């Protein structure tokens, strides 16, 4: 099934206690595609780069099955983001954001992108997200990210968007700010009351939640003794989640749970490496092995009063 | 199998955004027993109370199968603890600690307590914990809690204690402080390198980890839309964990995982209620139902390349 992502294509300069990058290819659409392409191709990407963007980085994605037809090349500077993480990687400070050509970005879908069945609206202006949604003829599943900036500055448009999407995928602080409720499960119910059938709440080092009217599913983060760079983990999660669904064409509850685990696996690969290029070396077999490791991490048998076990391990 | 707990028996005055208690029965040994007695009796309790303690509260525990022979009644004031939680319950401030008779407490085990097979050393001075360990003839499993105060003030004795216990059960900040490592999985390895065969790291609203040389197991916290009072959740967790093991007499890895889930279930009952008396109304059937709900919360099937599923749901 066709999978389309709209989002930022950026140059990231990130400092962590373990190293730093300067003008490294990044952005939500790039992390999403790099992770997702391991599981499903083609991934169609819509975004904008300036005349200074290292085009070779995108050609490397193309070689892995990413369709770049929707990447606009505009005169001017590419979107740049500079940030520094705390010693324990739990918080980060944005040092600089330069929108460059992103400031005037109006996503236009190439004609052969308009039949996309799986659509991920990365974190951009909700007005642009609505504009993209208008250009897609009959999507099967629309998932959407946002951030505190849009929650504060474009709340009405964001609420309009919520009425037209299937899954809102945000982090816990965004869910709290959007709903005005610090309890994450009440925040999830608030979101479900405003349009989406499901919400995925990303909790960083504590994993992610899938909440629908029918069920709550929790996947922890993968236990890592070495974490190098959290940048892009949320978008890699989204890429793994959506690519698994597009590849299996199965929106059943059990497969949505599996998609969460594929997302968490991709998030774990993201933080183990600096920048997006780490995904070049990750194979589908690596991903399957990590998914099995997640099973081992959380599996337990229920023993009922008769001594019989339900549930069976991998 | 006989289960013994040594710890504080306190009067708690706790304020949360949802209400407050004044001189309510609490303390690590009390929360442990109240939770554990739902799964296993007798639970033998060793501690001290002052002449002002509401003895009826302990008699209520006795009626549920807690052996009070080891509770010393000393002349003077009972241990009192006063605290206030933040609006989102994520942090708390200790407003007052009055040790009272606890200051001169030297646990003495009644003769029929010395054959205890399962022993939980609640958070008290590691010197006293070592003293209790000396009085128990041949324990099968010794688990131990501690806190930042002892990590800072009695580190050498704590390290000595670690060489003689099977499980260190601490929260994440204590594990970080003890090991000097902010990465929780490296902190767990540090603990395993200092004596214990296993460590249980409690993560509050994010659940708990069991780490041994062979395996890592994660149980999330139960999704609760209403949390009233986090006090005692960690001790209730310990009570559920140890009582499940004592009741099943099974230390196999699958049963240790189940014990973690019983612990998490007890922690969830603790935070849904104010104080310890909420456990009076919890039945073994309630606990089993919550354990099954944990299974539903984390369960997913792995589908391998051939399309066959491994793992089976509850």
Boltz contact constraints between the chains, C-beta under 6 A:
constraints:
  - contact:
      token1: [A, 88]
      token2: [B, 182]
      max_distance: 6.0
  - contact:
      token1: [A, 182]
      token2: [B, 88]
      max_distance: 6.0
  - contact:
      token1: [A, 183]
      token2: [B, 225]
      max_distance: 6.0
  - contact:
      token1: [A, 185]
      token2: [B, 223]
      max_distance: 6.0
  - contact:
      token1: [A, 185]
      token2: [B, 225]
      max_distance: 6.0
  - contact:
      token1: [A, 186]
      token2: [B, 225]
      max_distance: 6.0
  - contact:
      token1: [A, 206]
      token2: [B, 206]
      max_distance: 6.0
  - contact:
      token1: [A, 216]
      token2: [B, 223]
      max_distance: 6.0
  - contact:
      token1: [A, 218]
      token2: [B, 220]
      max_distance: 6.0
  - contact:
      token1: [A, 218]
      token2: [B, 297]
      max_distance: 6.0
  - contact:
      token1: [A, 218]
      token2: [B, 298]
      max_distance: 6.0
  - contact:
      token1: [A, 220]
      token2: [B, 218]
      max_distance: 6.0
  - contact:
      token1: [A, 223]
      token2: [B, 185]
      max_distance: 6.0
  - contact:
      token1: [A, 223]
      token2: [B, 216]
      max_distance: 6.0
  - contact:
      token1: [A, 225]
      token2: [B, 183]
      max_distance: 6.0
  - contact:
      token1: [A, 225]
      token2: [B, 185]
      max_distance: 6.0
  - contact:
      token1: [A, 225]
      token2: [B, 186]
      max_distance: 6.0
  - contact:
      token1: [A, 254]
      token2: [B, 301]
      max_distance: 6.0
  - contact:
      token1: [A, 257]
      token2: [B, 300]
      max_distance: 6.0
  - contact:
      token1: [A, 258]
      token2: [B, 300]
      max_distance: 6.0
  - contact:
      token1: [A, 261]
      token2: [B, 300]
      max_distance: 6.0
  - contact:
      token1: [A, 292]
      token2: [B, 302]
      max_distance: 6.0
  - contact:
      token1: [A, 295]
      token2: [B, 302]
      max_distance: 6.0
  - contact:
      token1: [A, 297]
      token2: [B, 218]
      max_distance: 6.0
  - contact:
      token1: [A, 298]
      token2: [B, 218]
      max_distance: 6.0
  - contact:
      token1: [A, 298]
      token2: [B, 298]
      max_distance: 6.0
  - contact:
      token1: [A, 300]
      token2: [B, 257]
      max_distance: 6.0
  - contact:
      token1: [A, 300]
      token2: [B, 258]
      max_distance: 6.0
  - contact:
      token1: [A, 300]
      token2: [B, 261]
      max_distance: 6.0
  - contact:
      token1: [A, 301]
      token2: [B, 254]
      max_distance: 6.0
  - contact:
      token1: [A, 302]
      token2: [B, 292]
      max_distance: 6.0
  - contact:
      token1: [A, 302]
      token2: [B, 295]
      max_distance: 6.0
  - contact:
      token1: [A, 302]
      token2: [B, 314]
      max_distance: 6.0
  - contact:
      token1: [A, 310]
      token2: [B, 314]
      max_distance: 6.0
  - contact:
      token1: [A, 311]
      token2: [B, 314]
      max_distance: 6.0
  - contact:
      token1: [A, 312]
      token2: [B, 312]
      max_distance: 6.0
  - contact:
      token1: [A, 314]
      token2: [B, 302]
      max_distance: 6.0
  - contact:
      token1: [A, 314]
      token2: [B, 310]
      max_distance: 6.0
  - contact:
      token1: [A, 314]
      token2: [B, 311]
      max_distance: 6.0
